[in-house]
């Protein structure tokens, strides 16, 4: 059950990232390139961690 929960949390995180990126593009188009750049920098953390999260979720968990 824990892997399913973690998968769903990761899925939510990626959905939020996509929504925030849409807002970032909207802000940038209205002349706030600095704000958009700051948001993109913050979202890079999700990108950096995504592959590790996927690999971790793919590893079968042993019962405790």
KADACOR-V264146 format. One record per pair of residues at least 24 apart in sequence whose C-alpha atoms are under 8 Angstrom apart, sorted by the first residue. I is the first residue (numbers start at 0). GAP is how many residues later the second one is. Records with the same first field share a line. If there is no record, write none. Layout:
I = GAP  GAP
//
This chain:
2 = 54  58
5 = 51
6 = 50
9 = 43
13 = 32
16 = 26  29
//
